Amino acid sequence: MGAVDSPQILLHMELAPIEQYVIDAVRERRKKLGISQEQLAHLLGYSEGFIANIETPRRSSKYNLRHINEISKVLKCSPRDLLPKEAL
């Protein structure tokens, strides 16, 4: 494993395109449905700042597969709707 692949270095890098795509897709769907960051966090059972931490560009927080599945239930869509059609 080279230096670029080191987990410690990856923690300090910006988000991968797929991660940013999912964050943007959730934000767009959430806003379209008139759901605030705080409301979505509450519906998911997370702290009020959970969604804000992920949607803030300066943070490296991101959604995992479990989040995507639970968010899709709340936003009444398929998890596929939050993922790109093609690989990024």
Sequence and secondary structure as in RCSB ss.txt:
>XXXX:A:sequence
MGAVDSPQILLHMELAPIEQYVIDAVRERRKKLGISQEQLAHLLGYSEGFIANIETPRRSSKYNLRHINEISKVL
KCSPRDLLPKEAL
>XXXX:A:secstr
  GGG HHHHTTS   HHHHHHHHHHHHHHHHTT  HHHHHHHHT  TTHHHHHH TT      HHHHHHHHHHT
TS GGGGS SS  
